[in-house]
Amino acid sequence: MLSDSSILITGGTGSFGHAFVPTVLERYNPRKVIIFSRDEMKQWEMAKRFEGDSRVRFFIGDVRDRERLYRAFDGVDYVVHAAATKIVPTAEYNPFECVKTNVNGAMNVIDAAIDKKVKRVVALSTDKASSPINLYGASKLASDKLFVAGNAYAGEHNTRFSVVRYGNVMGSRGSVIPFFLSIADKGVLPITDERMTRFMISLEDGVRLVFHAFQDMVGGEIYVKKIPSMKVTDIARVIAPKAKFKIIGIRPGEKVHEQMIGLEDAQHTFEYKEHFKILPAIHNWAVDPYRIKDGVKVAEDFVYSSDNNTDWMTDAALEEWIAANRGKIGAI
């Protein structure tokens, strides 16, 4: 599907883009991959990685800028929407800016994709969009709803939209693993809450979920990857076994446990071997056999959160992952 196609990724200089671009180039040999983002320095740094590869193009722009998106989407077949204001405290203290990017930007992407006849769009979401308690999560829930409804909004156009949802990416810049590694020699690690658990997903798993969404989607699905959980105290203990913990309290808008599928979504959620799929409640899409395929309906009281997960990452597995990825942890 993606072979010999034109692919654009918004927010493409972020962690996801750095994993997605080389993988899609190797696996599918697309005609063109366009990195759309607003940070010229990040583009300049990323361009050095792909120097000499004529398939990789860079396009300065902001998803808030509707006209710029229309120009960028011209001739594009597939879009991955990764651009977002993501840091929870930043969104709490800059709410207007968060909404402009995460909500207005989503609307612009949808309009541009339909009008420029993009075939399929996959939008990246977050665990925080499930039963949100902070503005970032609320804005991404609104974004998810917009992309789901975009399939009806497209009318007779063939553009289709779906969403992939996962938690914090292991080793990405600003996440807990590089943070603990950076202060491991201090002897004391700050812990917000001893009960805290987190889902553990690699960038590679996130990229594979997007590829699956492109292949599987009919339109309106939210794909949720099955991934292991881990207690934050266990992560800290693996990284700095001799360090003491200092409980500092939960930050504004932070959850004790991550949730990716809430109780209210259970009636529209189906289970597959490696993922779940939340189908839209609108237009009877949740009972559409073309969307359900071979999925099995989850129990009515089903909730997928990091504390009730049946799959837990072991200390040894985390140690192995850190050893294999140490050179790039926190770099992107």
Secondary structure, DSSP 4 states (H G I P E B T S, - for coil): --TT-EEEEETTTSHHHHHHHHHHHHHH--SEEEEEES-HHHHHHHHHHTTT-TTEEEEE--TT-HHHHHHHTTT--EEEE------HHHHHH-HHHHHIIIIIHHHHHHHHHHHTT-SEEEEE--GGGSS--SHHHHHHHHHHHHHHHHHHHTTTS--EEEEEE--PBTT-TTSHHHHHHHTGGGSEEEES-TT-EEE-B-HHHHHHHHHHHHHH-SSS-EEEE---EEEHHHHHHHH-TTPEEEE--PPTT--SS-EEE-GGGGGGEEE-SSEEEEPPSGGGGGG-HHHHTT-EEPPTT--EETTS-S-B--HHHHHHHHHHHGGGTTT-
